Amino acid sequence: MPPPIPADAAQRLLAETQETATRLNKLNAFMGGDIFPTLAREDKDLLYEQQRTMSTLVQILGKRLERANLPFTHAPSTPAEAPASLKA
Protein backbone atom coordinates (compact mmCIF):
# COMPACT_ATOMS: atom_id res chain seq x y z
CA MET A 1 0.00 0.00 0.00
CA PRO A 2 1.37 3.45 -0.88
CA PRO A 3 2.20 5.85 1.95
CA PRO A 4 -0.66 8.12 3.02
CA ILE A 5 -0.85 11.56 1.48
CA PRO A 6 -1.13 14.69 3.65
CA ALA A 7 -4.69 15.67 4.63
CA ASP A 8 -4.56 18.93 2.67
CA ALA A 9 -3.46 17.09 -0.47
CA ALA A 10 -6.23 14.52 0.07
CA GLN A 11 -8.78 17.35 0.35
CA ARG A 12 -7.53 18.95 -2.86
CA LEU A 13 -7.56 15.62 -4.72
CA LEU A 14 -11.09 14.82 -3.59
CA ALA A 15 -12.30 18.35 -4.41
CA GLU A 16 -10.71 18.21 -7.88
CA THR A 17 -12.32 14.84 -8.55
CA GLN A 18 -15.73 16.05 -7.38
CA GLU A 19 -15.53 19.28 -9.38
CA THR A 20 -14.41 17.51 -12.54
CA ALA A 21 -17.11 14.83 -12.17
CA THR A 22 -19.73 17.54 -11.65
CA ARG A 23 -18.59 19.42 -14.76
CA LEU A 24 -18.58 16.17 -16.76
CA ASN A 25 -22.13 15.39 -15.59
CA LYS A 26 -23.25 18.87 -16.69
CA LEU A 27 -21.58 18.40 -20.07
CA ASN A 28 -23.27 15.01 -20.48
CA ALA A 29 -26.63 16.57 -19.62
CA PHE A 30 -26.07 19.32 -22.18
CA MET A 31 -25.09 16.79 -24.83
CA GLY A 32 -28.28 14.85 -24.12
CA GLY A 33 -30.43 17.97 -24.42
CA ASP A 34 -32.20 19.75 -27.24
CA ILE A 35 -29.48 22.24 -28.19
CA PHE A 36 -26.62 19.82 -28.82
CA PRO A 37 -28.12 18.26 -31.99
CA THR A 38 -28.49 21.72 -33.53
CA LEU A 39 -24.79 22.57 -33.22
CA ALA A 40 -22.38 22.56 -36.14
CA ARG A 41 -20.55 19.28 -36.72
CA GLU A 42 -17.17 20.78 -35.69
CA ASP A 43 -18.63 22.06 -32.41
CA LYS A 44 -20.15 18.65 -31.66
CA ASP A 45 -16.83 16.96 -32.45
CA LEU A 46 -15.03 19.31 -30.06
CA LEU A 47 -17.57 18.62 -27.31
CA TYR A 48 -17.19 14.86 -27.84
CA GLU A 49 -13.43 15.27 -27.53
CA GLN A 50 -13.87 17.35 -24.37
CA GLN A 51 -16.20 14.69 -22.95
CA ARG A 52 -13.67 11.90 -23.61
CA THR A 53 -10.83 13.94 -22.11
CA MET A 54 -12.80 14.85 -19.00
CA SER A 55 -13.87 11.22 -18.57
CA THR A 56 -10.24 10.12 -18.76
CA LEU A 57 -9.31 12.76 -16.17
CA VAL A 58 -12.04 11.57 -13.78
CA GLN A 59 -10.77 7.99 -14.20
CA ILE A 60 -7.18 9.04 -13.45
CA LEU A 61 -8.25 11.05 -10.40
CA GLY A 62 -10.30 8.06 -9.24
CA LYS A 63 -7.23 5.81 -9.49
CA ARG A 64 -5.25 8.34 -7.45
CA LEU A 65 -8.00 8.33 -4.81
CA GLU A 66 -7.88 4.52 -4.73
CA ARG A 67 -4.11 4.53 -4.30
CA ALA A 68 -4.50 7.00 -1.43
CA ASN A 69 -7.19 4.71 0.04
CA LEU A 70 -9.75 7.53 -0.16
CA PRO A 71 -13.33 6.75 -1.18
CA PHE A 72 -14.88 8.89 -3.88
CA THR A 73 -17.97 10.69 -2.69
CA HIS A 74 -20.01 13.23 -4.55
CA ALA A 75 -19.50 16.80 -3.44
CA PRO A 76 -21.44 17.58 -0.26
CA SER A 77 -24.00 20.34 -0.54
CA THR A 78 -22.50 22.00 2.54
CA PRO A 79 -19.00 21.84 4.05
CA ALA A 80 -20.47 20.38 7.25
CA GLU A 81 -21.31 17.22 5.29
CA ALA A 82 -17.67 16.58 4.31
CA PRO A 83 -16.18 13.40 5.81
CA ALA A 84 -14.42 14.06 9.14
CA SER A 85 -11.20 12.50 7.79
CA LEU A 86 -10.99 15.28 5.20
CA LYS A 87 -11.77 18.26 7.43
CA ALA A 88 -8.84 20.53 8.29
DARA-V471436 format. One record per residue. RES is the residue in three letters. PSI is psi in whole degrees, 0 to 359 (999 if undefined). NEAR is the number of other C-alpha atoms within 8 Angstrom. Layout:
# DARA-V471436
<<RES:PSI:NEAR> <RES:PSI:NEAR>>
This chain:
# DARA-V471436
<<MET:136:3> <PRO:157:5> <PRO:150:5> <PRO:151:6> <ILE:153:7> <PRO:150:6> <ALA:321:9> <ASP:324:8> <ALA:322:8> <ALA:319:12> <GLN:316:10> <ARG:319:8> <LEU:314:10> <LEU:316:10> <ALA:317:9> <GLU:318:9> <THR:314:12> <GLN:315:11> <GLU:317:9> <THR:318:11> <ALA:321:9> <THR:315:8> <ARG:321:8> <LEU:318:11> <ASN:320:8> <LYS:320:8> <LEU:316:9> <ASN:319:9> <ALA:318:8> <PHE:316:10> <MET:339:9> <GLY:2:7> <GLY:191:8> <ASP:334:7> <ILE:321:8> <PHE:313:10> <PRO:341:8> <THR:352:6> <LEU:158:8> <ALA:150:6> <ARG:315:6> <GLU:320:6> <ASP:318:8> <LYS:316:11> <ASP:319:8> <LEU:321:8> <LEU:322:8> <TYR:317:8> <GLU:317:8> <GLN:318:8> <GLN:315:11> <ARG:317:8> <THR:315:8> <MET:322:10> <SER:317:9> <THR:318:8> <LEU:316:9> <VAL:320:11> <GLN:317:8> <ILE:314:8> <LEU:322:11> <GLY:320:10> <LYS:322:8> <ARG:321:8> <LEU:317:13> <GLU:315:9> <ARG:330:9> <ALA:3:11> <ASN:39:7> <LEU:128:8> <PRO:144:6> <PHE:130:8> <THR:149:5> <HIS:154:5> <ALA:130:8> <PRO:152:7> <SER:338:5> <THR:151:6> <PRO:331:6> <ALA:337:4> <GLU:355:7> <ALA:144:10> <PRO:141:6> <ALA:327:5> <SER:344:5> <LEU:2:10> <LYS:146:7> <ALA:999:4>>
